[in-house]
Amino acid sequence: MYLVKGGFYILQIMENHYVCPHCRGQLKVGEYIIFRIRNASRDKGLLLLHPEIGNYSSMKHPQFEFREGDRVDFFCPICFQSLGATIDENLVHVIMIDSKQKEHKIYFSRIAGERSTYQVSDEGVRETGEHSYRYTHFKLSDNLIQYLNT
C-alpha cells in the first residue's frame, strides 16, 4: 500500500498482528509480542518476544529467572488463559494475522533455550529453529495439516 505525503509516495509496510486464540485480544505492542509467563518456581512475569518468525530475541525483567531446559508457562496478558497448545504440552499456540488478513497458527516451544517455531496455514507448514526436528506433528503431508488441532 502506498500513502501520498507531501507529493511523495511512501511505501507503507503492513505488519503481522498476533492475537490470543481464546479472546482474540491483540498481543503485539510496538515491536514485541507480550506474554504473561510463569517459571518452574511459579513466579510470574512478562516476556516480550520479537514478532519475526525465526528471530528468538526476547526481553524480560533481569530478576525474573528461568534456566535453559525449564518449561515456561505462557498466558494471554488480556484474558489470562493458558496458551499451551493441545497438540503438545511443550508448545505454545497463538494466531498470526498477516497483511492480507489471512490467519496462520503459530506454535513455538515453551522450553527455555529450545528454538522451534511452526507457522501452519492452508499453504502448509513453515518451520524454523535449530530444534524444530523435535516436534514430528508438523512433518505431516500438506493434505493432513488441516487436521492439526489447536
Secondary structure, 3 states (H helix, E strand, C coil): CEEEECCEEEECCCCCEEECCCCCCECEECCEEEEEEECCCCCEEEEEECCCCCCCCEEECCCCCCCCCCECEEECCCCCCECECCCCCCEEEEEEECCCCCEEEEEEECECCCCCEEEEECCEEEEECCCHHHCHHHHCCCCCHHHCCC
